[in-house]
Amino acid sequence: MINGADTAWMLTSTVLVLFMTLPGLALFYAGLVRAKNVLSVLMHCIAITALVSVLWYAGAYSLAFSGSGPLVGDLSQAFLIGLERNAVHPGTTIPDTVYIMYQMTFAIITPALIIGAYVERIKFSAVLLFSGLWIFVVYAPVAHWVWGGGWLAVMGVKDFAGGIVVHTTAGISALVVAVALGKRDGFPQHLQPPHAPWIVMVGAAMLWVGWFGFNAGSALTAGGDAGMAMLVTHMAAAVASLTWMGIEWARYGKPSLVGTVTGTIAGLATITPASGYVGPFGALVIGIASAAICYGAVQLVKLRFKIDDALDVFAVHGVGGMTGTLLTAPLMAVELGGVGYGDGVTMTSQFVVQVIGVAVTLVWSGVASVILVKITQSLVGLRVRHDVETQGLDLTTHGEAGYNLAFGGTGQ
């Protein structure tokens, strides 16, 4: 039967996860770009939200969560055919409608994360085409593997809230798109700093709050599992923020706001797959590890390999999600405050399963994204003209400016 408390919590969690994209991620990314591109980022977020919502209804949900195939679901629930108002989702005490909507918000934010890799230089038509294809080719199959009863679920992979399904897929795909698009003018020597760090902080704060719906909501109940997931999520974010701040302080003598909140997001992304399986000590370890590892990944991607993943999607979300997925295996041990292992499962065997889950998802997301990029390039093109990029996407693509008064309509 439908449980009122569980349903109320899941309705709240659904709102919180959508709040992560609109307005959290939108503001976080918008503050990081130059003023002449702020509206383009906001447009990407709202357009992807609307597009994925319709595609989820049309068939993506069905491919992810219906059927019993090991690789992908079927289309038996396409267009939500046969959906009943009071039907209870199998294995839960919440309505089917709430579960569908909750999972939709995950599907929305995942391609929205990829926005950070291609800001300031991509065609809007390419954003829509790539994101729409990506939901069907990458997200739906991987969601089925892990959460829809697919082959990774049968193998026993642990991904409580999206280290594999959300962050690994988005991070790897973001890297592929960034490489395909090429560098922005002036990268990496002459890029201008974020035009509004305070907006970045506001967006990060919204993401931090919304993440409670992301992780604690994944318990699908209003019980102890949700409470522990919320606690470890908050602690990992706090520890990661302080760790990133400390690294910058020691290296440059000044702790930056943008760096600190980037640490926050790294901690949140890394605790995501482990949030339902670890205790407070695990959150402490993940908080420290996430900041240190993701900080190093940012330096490698941009300075060593000269890849213009503009807003560090791969280094923060991709690396964070994979790190958290792997750390789940040792940190879920009862001795460390975790939930422990199932019958016949050891720390080593669980770690092997986690490695397989990460590796297969990495390869699938990468190869599929290369193909989708080529399709997008052939149909609508990828990158805007040089003069469009120079003038900014706000005016040239959308006919609007974010700061008409302060910048005369052509903010730099």
C-alpha positions in Angstrom: 0.0 0.0 0.0 1.0 3.6 -0.4 2.7 5.0 2.6 2.0 8.7 3.3 5.3 9.5 5.0 7.4 7.8 2.3 5.4 9.5 -0.4 5.7 12.9 1.2 9.5 12.5 1.5 9.8 11.4 -2.1 7.7 14.3 -3.4 10.0 16.6 -1.4 13.1 14.8 -2.8 11.8 15.1 -6.3 11.5 18.9 -5.9 15.0 19.1 -4.4 16.6 17.2 -7.3 14.9 19.4 -9.9 16.0 22.4 -7.8 19.6 21.2 -8.4 19.2 21.8 -12.1 16.8 24.7 -12.0 18.1 27.0 -10.6 21.2 25.4 -8.8 23.3 24.1 -11.6 22.1 26.9 -13.9 23.5 29.6 -11.6 26.6 27.7 -10.7 27.6 27.4 -14.4 26.3 30.8 -15.3 28.6 32.6 -12.8 31.6 30.7 -14.1 31.4 31.9 -17.7 32.0 35.4 -19.1 29.2 37.9 -18.9 28.5 37.7 -22.7 27.6 34.0 -22.4 25.6 33.9 -19.1 22.2 33.7 -20.8 23.3 30.9 -23.1 24.2 28.7 -20.2 20.9 29.4 -18.5 19.1 28.6 -21.8 21.0 25.3 -22.1 19.8 24.3 -18.7 16.1 25.2 -19.2 16.0 23.7 -22.7 17.6 20.4 -21.6 15.1 20.2 -18.7 12.2 20.6 -21.0 13.6 18.3 -23.7 14.5 15.4 -21.4 11.2 15.6 -19.6 9.3 15.0 -22.8 11.7 12.2 -23.9 11.4 10.6 -20.5 7.7 10.4 -21.0 8.0 9.3 -24.7 10.2 6.2 -24.0 13.4 6.8 -22.1 11.8 5.9 -18.8 10.5 2.7 -20.3 13.9 1.8 -21.7 15.6 2.4 -18.3 13.1 0.8 -15.9 10.8 -1.7 -17.7 11.4 -5.2 -19.0 13.8 -7.8 -17.7 16.6 -7.7 -20.4 20.2 -7.5 -19.1 21.2 -4.6 -21.4 18.2 -2.4 -21.9 14.5 -2.3 -21.0 11.6 -2.4 -23.5 9.0 0.1 -24.7 6.1 -1.4 -22.8 5.7 1.8 -20.8 6.5 4.3 -23.6 4.2 7.3 -23.3 3.4 5.9 -19.8 0.7 3.7 -21.4 -1.4 2.0 -18.7 -0.1 4.2 -15.9 -2.7 4.2 -13.0 -3.1 7.0 -10.6 -2.9 4.9 -7.4 -0.5 2.2 -8.6 2.3 1.4 -6.2 5.8 1.1 -7.7 7.1 -2.4 -7.3 9.3 -2.9 -4.2 8.3 0.5 -2.7 5.5 2.1 -0.8 5.2 5.1 -3.1 3.0 5.7 -6.2 4.4 4.8 -9.6 3.8 8.4 -10.6 6.2 9.7 -7.9 8.9 7.2 -8.8 8.7 8.1 -12.5 8.9 11.8 -11.7 11.8 11.3 -9.2 13.8 9.3 -11.7 13.0 12.0 -14.4 14.9 14.6 -12.3 18.0 12.4 -12.4 17.7 12.0 -16.2 17.4 15.8 -16.4 20.5 16.8 -14.4 22.8 14.2 -16.0 23.0 15.7 -19.5 22.8 19.1 -17.9 26.1 18.4 -16.1 27.7 18.0 -19.5 26.9 21.7 -20.3 30.0 22.7 -18.3 32.3 21.1 -20.9 31.1 23.0 -23.9 30.1 26.5 -22.7 30.9 29.6 -24.7 31.5 27.9 -28.1 28.8 25.3 -29.0 25.8 25.7 -31.3 22.5 25.6 -29.5 21.1 23.1 -32.1 24.0 20.8 -31.2 23.1 21.0 -27.5 19.6 19.9 -28.2 20.4 17.1 -30.7 23.3 15.7 -28.7 21.4 15.7 -25.4 18.3 14.2 -26.9 20.2 11.3 -28.5 22.4 10.9 -25.4 19.5 10.2 -23.1 18.5 7.2 -25.2 21.9 5.9 -26.1 23.9 6.4 -22.9 21.7 7.3 -19.9 18.8 4.9 -20.3 20.9 1.8 -20.9 23.3 2.5 -18.0 20.4 3.3 -15.7 18.9 0.0 -16.7 22.1 -1.9 -16.0 22.4 -0.5 -12.5 18.9 0.5 -11.3 16.6 -1.3 -13.7 17.5 -4.9 -12.9 20.2 -5.1 -15.6 23.4 -7.1 -15.7 25.4 -4.9 -13.3 22.5 -5.0 -10.8 22.6 -8.8 -11.0 26.3 -8.8 -10.5 25.9 -6.8 -7.3 27.3 -3.3 -8.2 26.7 -0.7 -5.6 25.6 2.7 -6.8 23.2 4.2 -4.3 22.5 7.5 -6.1 24.4 7.9 -9.3 28.2 7.6 -9.1 28.1 5.4 -12.2 24.7 6.3 -13.7 25.0 10.0 -13.4 28.5 11.2 -12.7 30.6 8.7 -14.7 28.4 8.9 -17.8 28.3 12.7 -17.7 32.0 13.1 -16.9 33.3 10.8 -19.7 30.9 12.2 -22.2 31.9 15.8 -21.3 35.5 15.0 -21.9 34.7 13.6 -25.4 32.7 16.7 -26.3 35.4 19.0 -25.0 38.0 17.3 -27.1 35.8 17.3 -30.2 34.9 21.0 -29.9 38.5 22.2 -29.3 39.8 25.0 -27.1 38.2 28.4 -26.5 40.2 31.3 -27.8 43.0 32.1 -25.3 42.9 28.7 -23.6 44.7 28.2 -21.2 46.9 31.3 -21.0 44.5 34.2 -21.6 41.1 33.1 -20.4 39.2 35.6 -18.3 38.1 34.6 -14.7 34.5 33.8 -13.8 32.4 37.0 -14.3 30.4 36.5 -11.1 31.9 34.3 -8.3 29.0 35.2 -6.0 26.6 33.7 -8.4 28.7 30.6 -8.5 28.5 30.3 -4.7 24.7 30.8 -4.8 24.4 28.0 -7.3 26.7 25.8 -5.3 24.6 26.4 -2.2 21.5 25.4 -4.0 23.2 22.2 -5.3 24.3 21.4 -1.7 20.7 21.6 -0.4 19.3 19.9 -3.4 21.7 17.0 -3.1 19.9 15.8 0.0 17.0 14.9 -2.3 19.5 13.3 -4.7 21.2 11.0 -2.1 18.8 10.7 0.8 15.8 10.5 -1.6 17.4 7.4 -3.2 16.5 5.4 -0.1 12.9 5.7 -1.4 11.7 5.7 2.2 11.6 8.2 5.0 13.5 6.0 7.4 17.0 5.4 8.8 18.7 4.9 5.5 17.6 8.3 4.3 18.8 9.9 7.5 22.2 8.3 7.3 22.5 9.2 3.6 21.7 12.8 4.4 24.2 12.9 7.2 27.1 11.5 5.2 26.3 13.6 2.2 26.5 16.8 4.3 29.7 15.7 6.1 31.5 14.8 2.8 30.6 18.1 1.3 31.8 20.0 4.3 35.1 18.1 4.6 35.8 18.4 0.9 35.1 22.2 1.0 37.7 22.6 3.8 40.2 20.3 2.1 40.0 22.1 -1.3 40.2 25.5 0.5 43.3 24.2 2.4 45.0 23.1 -0.7 44.6 26.4 -2.4 45.6 28.3 0.7 48.8 26.4 1.0 49.6 26.6 -2.7 48.6 30.2 -3.4 48.4 31.9 -0.1 44.7 32.8 -0.6 41.7 30.6 -0.4 39.2 31.4 -3.2 35.5 31.2 -3.1 35.2 29.5 -6.4 37.8 26.9 -5.4 36.0 26.2 -2.1 32.6 25.6 -3.6 34.2 23.5 -6.3 35.5 21.4 -3.5 31.9 21.2 -2.2 30.6 19.8 -5.5 33.5 17.4 -5.6 32.6 16.1 -2.2 28.9 15.8 -3.1 29.6 13.9 -6.4 32.1 11.5 -4.7 29.8 10.6 -1.8 26.8 10.0 -4.1 27.4 6.3 -4.9 28.4 5.5 -1.4 25.8 7.6 0.5 23.5 4.7 1.3 26.3 2.2 2.3 28.8 4.1 4.4 28.9 5.8 7.8 30.3 9.1 9.1 33.9 7.8 9.0 33.4 6.9 5.3 32.1 10.4 4.7 35.3 11.9 6.3 37.5 9.7 4.1 35.6 10.5 1.0 35.5 14.2 1.7 39.3 14.4 2.0 39.9 12.0 -1.0 37.5 13.8 -3.3 39.0 17.2 -2.9 42.6 16.0 -3.2 41.9 13.7 -6.2 39.6 16.0 -8.1 41.9 19.0 -7.5 44.7 17.0 -9.1 42.5 15.9 -11.9 41.7 19.6 -12.8 45.4 20.3 -13.1 46.0 17.3 -15.2 43.1 17.9 -17.7 43.7 21.6 -18.2 47.4 22.1 -17.7 49.0 18.8 -18.6 46.7 17.6 -21.4 45.5 21.0 -22.4 41.8 19.9 -22.7 39.3 22.7 -22.4 36.7 21.0 -20.3 35.6 24.6 -19.4 33.9 24.1 -16.1 35.8 20.9 -15.0 32.9 18.4 -15.5 35.2 15.4 -16.0 37.7 16.3 -13.3 35.0 17.0 -10.6 32.0 14.9 -11.6 33.6 12.1 -13.6 36.6 11.5 -11.5 34.5 12.2 -8.3 31.8 9.7 -9.3 34.4 7.0 -10.2 36.4 7.6 -7.0 33.3 7.3 -4.8 32.1 4.2 -6.6 35.5 2.5 -6.0 35.7 3.7 -2.4 32.3 2.3 -1.6 33.7 -1.2 -1.5 36.2 -0.8 1.4 34.2 1.9 3.3 30.9 -0.1 3.5 32.6 -2.5 5.9 30.8 -2.8 9.2 34.1 -2.1 11.0 34.2 1.3 9.4 30.5 2.1 10.1 29.1 0.8 6.8 26.2 -1.5 6.1 28.5 -4.5 5.5 28.5 -7.1 2.7 26.0 -9.6 1.6 26.4 -13.4 2.0 29.4 -14.6 0.2 30.6 -11.1 -0.7 34.0 -9.8 0.6 35.6 -6.4 0.4 37.8 -7.7 -2.5 35.0 -9.2 -4.5 32.9 -6.1 -4.1 35.7 -4.0 -5.2 36.2 -6.1 -8.3 32.5 -5.6 -9.2 32.8 -1.9 -8.6 35.8 -1.7 -11.0 33.9 -3.6 -13.6 30.9 -1.2 -13.3 33.1 1.8 -13.7 35.2 0.4 -16.5 32.3 -0.7 -18.6 30.4 2.5 -18.1 33.5 4.5 -19.0 34.0 2.6 -22.3 30.3 2.7 -23.2 29.9 6.4 -22.5 33.1 7.3 -24.3 32.5 5.3 -27.5 28.8 6.2 -27.6 29.6 9.9 -27.2 32.1 9.8 -30.0 29.5 8.4 -32.3 26.9 10.9 -31.1 29.3 13.8 -31.6 29.9 12.7 -35.2 26.2 12.4 -35.9 25.6 15.8 -34.4 28.5 17.3 -36.4 27.2 15.9 -39.6 23.6 17.0 -39.1 23.8 20.5 -37.5 27.5 21.2 -36.8 29.1 21.6 -33.4 31.0 24.9 -32.9 29.8 28.4 -33.7 31.7 30.6 -36.0 34.7 32.6 -34.6 33.0 35.9 -34.9 30.0 34.5 -33.0 32.2 33.2 -30.3 34.0 36.5 -30.0 30.8 38.5 -29.7 29.3 36.0 -27.2 26.5 33.5 -27.5 23.9 35.6 -25.7 23.3 38.2 -28.4 24.3 36.2 -31.4 22.3 33.0 -30.6 19.5 34.2 -28.3 19.2 37.9 -29.1 19.4 38.9 -25.4 22.0 40.1 -23.0 22.4 39.3 -19.3 23.6 42.7 -18.2 22.1 45.4 -20.4 22.7 48.2 -17.9 26.1 47.3 -16.6 27.6 46.3 -19.9 25.6 48.1 -22.6 24.3 44.7 -23.8 27.7 43.3 -24.9 29.3 42.3 -21.6 32.7 40.8 -21.8 
